[in-house]
């Protein structure tokens, strides 16, 4: 359950990071988007491994 929640939070973080870059705040937006990508990838892998079991 928590993997799905963190996957959603990661997607929201990516979107907000992109919006911050568009609003000329790249020093906040780019690291935020990177953290969002990390959250999505790590939780996606965990969900895939649980589905294969």
C-alpha distance (Angstrom), angle and dihedral (degrees) to the residues before:
residue distance angle dihedral
X1 . . .
X2 3.80 . .
X3 3.81 91.1 .
X4 3.80 90.1 61.2
X5 3.80 91.1 47.9
X6 3.80 92.8 50.5
X7 3.80 90.0 45.4
X8 3.80 88.6 56.7
X9 3.79 91.9 46.0
X10 3.81 89.2 51.1
X11 3.80 91.5 53.1
X12 3.80 91.0 49.0
X13 3.81 89.7 48.6
X14 3.81 91.6 52.5
X15 3.80 91.3 50.1
X16 3.80 93.4 47.9
X17 3.82 91.0 46.9
X18 3.80 90.8 53.4
X19 3.80 90.8 47.9
X20 3.79 90.8 51.0
X21 3.81 90.9 52.0
X22 3.81 89.4 50.6
X23 3.82 88.9 51.9
X24 3.83 90.5 56.1
X25 3.81 96.3 -103.0
X26 3.81 100.2 116.8
X27 3.81 95.5 151.9
X28 3.80 89.3 66.7
X29 3.80 99.8 29.7
X30 3.80 101.7 51.3
X31 3.84 96.9 51.9
X32 3.79 89.5 43.6
X33 3.79 91.7 52.9
X34 3.81 90.3 48.1
X35 3.80 90.7 53.1
X36 3.79 89.2 48.0
X37 3.80 91.6 52.5
X38 3.80 89.7 49.2
X39 3.82 91.0 51.6
X40 3.79 92.7 48.6
X41 3.81 94.8 47.4
X42 3.81 96.2 45.9
X43 3.80 94.7 46.2
X44 3.82 92.9 42.6
X45 3.81 89.3 55.4
X46 3.80 91.2 49.8
X47 3.80 92.3 49.1
X48 3.81 91.1 49.2
X49 3.81 92.0 49.8
X50 3.81 91.6 50.1
X51 3.82 91.1 49.3
X52 3.82 91.0 52.3
X53 3.81 93.2 53.7
